Every structure is written in structure tokens, then in C-alpha cells.
């Protein structure tokens, strides 16, 4: 999955850390540009002092850093999903893309996605008639 795929879904990506703009520039030029052709294509913002990290609940006061996290914020500014990981484990771009598509589908149709839903699979149409009968419509993947 690449940045272009996210842009096609009308997603804006921002990277934020307590590192300075200079640190971001050096990291992009010496590391990221060797992994991503041309370097990171989205804005890398600085959170000096951790105010954004505090707002999102990821600022580590003792270490003075923002803990690694991913936030899906909808066009109305509502946080729809949060993933916070410790440094040893990397994020899953496929899961990010799956969640974006699921939230966009829900906002467009009002339907909800069962566990493990992938684009093109059946969704659930919430209604009182569905109560106690979800099992008739959807079974978990084995």
C-alpha cells in the first residue's frame, strides 16, 4: 500500500513527533528516502513540548516523546480508530487500509462491517429485526 492509494481514498496523512523539523529533514534524507522513492510524500509535523501527544493521550512525560500511534480521524474531526504500539512492533498498512474503507463505507451507507470484513464482503444493515439474528447473516471466518 502506498501514499497514492490513500490519496485516492481522499485520506490526508500527517506524521507528528516531538522531533524538530531539522531532525525530520535529516531522517527523511538519510533513512526514509532509501526506503521510499523520493522520501516521505506527506507532511512531517513537529510536536515540540508534546501538546498534540497529550491531547491524543500518547505523550510519555518521563521520556519526553510521543508514543507511536495511528489515529483515523473522520472529516468531521471525530477520532474513529486508534492504534498504539510499543516500538518493537510495526504497524500493518493492510489493516489501516481495511479500516479506512470500512469507515468510509459505513459513513456512505449506514451499514456496519462484521469482524474481519474486507471490501466487497457482506455488511450488516442495522435494524431491530436483526437483533438476535446476526448469526443468520454473518459467521466468523475460521
Secondary structure, 3 states (H helix, E strand, C coil): CCHHHHHHCCCCCEEEECCCHHHHHHHHHHHHHHHCCCCCCCEEEECCCCHHHHHHCCEECCCCEECCEEEEECCCCCEEEEEECCCCCCCCHHHHHHHHHHHHHHHHHCCECCCCCCCCCCCECCCHHHCCCHHHHCCCCC
